Amino acid sequence: MPEMIDKSVIYRSPEVQGGTPVFKGTRVPVKTLLDYLEAGDCLDDFLREYPSVTREQALAVLEIAKEALLVDSNEAAA
C-alpha cells in the first residue's frame, strides 16, 4: 500500500515520538485516536482527553483511514 500521509494533518519525524505519526502540531499519536474508538469510546471523549487535537484533524485522519481501506479493497477486487 502506498504511504498515504496527509502532511497537513499528520506529522512524522524521528525527533517526535520516535517517528510515530502524530497529529500535526501535537505530540499525540494518531494511533491513540484509533485505540479510543476501538475501545468503544467516542470521538468527543478523545477530544476532551487530548485538547491539542482539533475535531477537524481527527475527522481528517478518519477520512484518510477510510480512503486507504477503500483503495485496498478496490485493489484486492481487481
C-alpha positions as CSV (number, residue, x, y, z in Angstrom):
1,M,0.0,0.0,0.0
2,P,1.4,3.5,-0.8
3,E,2.1,5.7,2.2
4,M,-1.0,7.9,2.5
5,I,0.2,10.6,4.9
6,D,-1.6,13.9,4.6
7,K,1.2,16.3,5.7
8,S,-1.4,18.9,6.6
9,V,-2.9,16.7,9.3
10,I,-0.3,14.1,10.2
11,Y,3.4,14.7,11.1
12,R,6.2,12.2,11.3
13,S,9.7,12.9,12.4
14,P,12.3,10.8,14.3
15,E,12.6,13.7,16.8
16,V,8.9,13.5,17.8
17,Q,7.6,10.3,19.4
18,G,10.4,8.3,17.7
19,G,8.9,8.8,14.3
20,T,5.4,7.6,15.2
21,P,2.8,9.5,13.1
22,V,1.2,12.3,15.3
23,F,-1.4,14.9,14.8
24,K,0.4,17.9,13.3
25,G,1.3,20.5,15.9
26,T,0.9,18.0,18.8
27,R,2.7,15.0,20.3
28,V,-0.5,12.9,20.2
29,P,0.0,9.7,18.2
30,V,-2.7,9.1,15.5
31,K,-2.9,5.5,16.8
32,T,-4.3,6.9,20.1
33,L,-7.5,8.0,18.3
34,L,-7.9,4.6,16.7
35,D,-7.3,2.9,20.1
36,Y,-10.0,5.1,21.7
37,L,-12.5,4.2,19.0
38,E,-11.6,0.5,19.1
39,A,-12.2,0.6,22.9
40,G,-15.7,1.9,22.3
41,D,-15.0,5.4,23.4
42,C,-16.5,8.2,21.3
43,L,-14.7,11.0,19.4
44,D,-15.7,13.6,21.9
45,D,-14.1,11.6,24.7
46,F,-10.8,11.5,22.8
47,L,-11.0,15.3,22.0
48,R,-11.7,16.1,25.7
49,E,-8.6,14.0,26.7
50,Y,-6.4,15.5,24.0
51,P,-7.5,19.1,23.6
52,S,-4.5,19.9,21.4
53,V,-6.1,17.8,18.6
54,T,-8.9,19.6,16.8
55,R,-12.1,17.9,15.7
56,E,-11.2,18.7,12.1
57,Q,-7.8,17.0,12.4
58,A,-9.4,13.9,13.9
59,L,-12.1,13.7,11.2
60,A,-9.4,14.2,8.5
61,V,-7.4,11.3,9.9
62,L,-10.5,9.1,9.9
63,E,-11.2,10.1,6.3
64,I,-7.6,9.2,5.3
65,A,-8.0,5.8,7.0
66,K,-11.3,5.2,5.2
67,E,-9.8,6.1,1.8
68,A,-6.9,3.8,2.5
69,L,-9.3,0.9,3.2
70,L,-11.3,1.6,0.1
71,V,-8.1,1.7,-2.1
72,D,-7.0,-1.6,-0.6
73,S,-10.5,-3.1,-1.2
74,N,-10.6,-1.9,-4.8
75,E,-7.1,-3.3,-5.5
76,A,-8.0,-6.7,-4.0
77,A,-11.1,-6.9,-6.2
78,A,-9.1,-6.1,-9.3
